[in-house]
Amino acid sequence: MSDAILTLNTGSSSIKFAIFAGRGKTVDPVPIAKGAVDGIGSAPHLTITEAGKSPATDRDLSASADHAAVLRIVLDWIRNHSEGLTLVAAGHRVVHGGARFTAPTRVTPALIDALSALTPLAPLHEPHNLAPIRALAAVEPDLPQVACFDTGFHVTNAPVVTHFALPRALAAEGVRRYGFHGLSYEYITTTLPHYLGDKADGRVVVAHLGNGASMCAIKGRKSVASTMGFTALDGLPMGTRCGAIDPGVLLYLIKEKGMDHDALSDLLYHKSGLLGVSGISNDMRSLLANPAPAAREAVEMFIYRITRELGSLAAALGGLDALIFTGGIGEHAAPVRDGVCRAAEWLGIRLDPAANARNEPRISHADSGVPVFVIPTDEDLMIAQHTARLVNKDTPEWAT
């Protein structure tokens, strides 16, 4: 029998998961299997892909299958695996840890209560992150669980970075910049010595570009500043999220358009970004393939905002030693990388168009003043590693 660690990344209608072989405080970097269930609440569909095996598990689930039912199916798959797996722990991506939870933490009832209280800070993420934790505790009460926070990586940001120009009483209540996508950025920092050598601890900007998108200034492999702030709405425009917006626009929509909280939330989270500007799609692949002027404008706006933020983050670092692209768009959309790099030539970047078109790891010329790399991120592995270390600590300090 082999020990296994389950990682879970949950949304309102989906669960993405991976299963890693564990060896004490370490895990094998290549997962035994990865899978997802989409359409929870309507037409759930399960896919599981095993390393080195085919075909994949691919089937519809009962329409009534909720998060708890889906977890039971995944647990049964692990128990019945031909190689014999013993589930020893589960790790979860939790978007918001607030000011208190800045490192991976063992799940307890008290922790769940504390994280539930943070729901107003991440209303569209936190409840769905907590749902599988509760469900797994119900079906496997003795299984150790670990919460890993997307906000945790940014705890190294200085107060001048995290403060808004608002009354201090609001800051005391938690109204401040937090930053997100921390598990992705943390993983990228672990790879920097391989790509950058002695510049690994230098001034690096990482662009995590996907349906959710942000950028992070990193020095000494620690976060200095991020484009996201109090919520995951801030910064870059995203698939359906607006990104940074003049607060006066919100006041206008409230007063002149009569929009309430729910209407504003729906507009800013679900109807804006690439989808809102193009009126066509939130999928970068569709927009790049579409000749419509609105599609082109949405892509150009995305590239422009990335280049604006790149300049801001380079200023926060006092210079730039490397630029990294990651995430679904960052790893696969060569035209987006091309646009960003050409607009950033003033920083010393010199793109290698052929390498970029081939999605090679290094997409800048050898004589580029700032090297540019494409590095696939791996949040699942980061969660698994944190979980293995935490549940195997000799003297654990669990949240109480």
Secondary structure as UniProt FT lines:
FT   STRAND          2..10
FT   STRAND          14..23
FT   TURN            24..25
FT   STRAND          26..27
FT   STRAND          33..38
FT   TURN            40..42
FT   STRAND          45..50
FT   TURN            51..52
FT   STRAND          57..60
FT   TURN            63..64
FT   HELIX           67..79
FT   TURN            82..83
FT   STRAND          85..94
FT   TURN            98..100
FT   STRAND          105..106
FT   HELIX           109..116
FT   TURN            117..118
FT   HELIX           119..121
FT   TURN            123..125
FT   HELIX           126..139
FT   TURN            141..142
FT   STRAND          145..149
FT   TURN            150..151
FT   HELIX           152..156
FT   HELIX           159..162
FT   HELIX           168..172
FT   TURN            173..174
FT   HELIX           182..196
FT   HELIX           197..199
FT   TURN            200..201
FT   STRAND          203..208
FT   STRAND          214..219
FT   TURN            220..221
FT   STRAND          222..226
FT   TURN            232..233
FT   HELIX           247..256
FT   HELIX           261..270
FT   HELIX           273..278
FT   HELIX           284..289
FT   HELIX           293..317
FT   STRAND          322..326
FT   HELIX           327..332
FT   HELIX           334..343
FT   HELIX           345..347
FT   HELIX           353..357
FT   TURN            358..359
FT   TURN            366..367
FT   STRAND          372..374
FT   HELIX           379..391
//
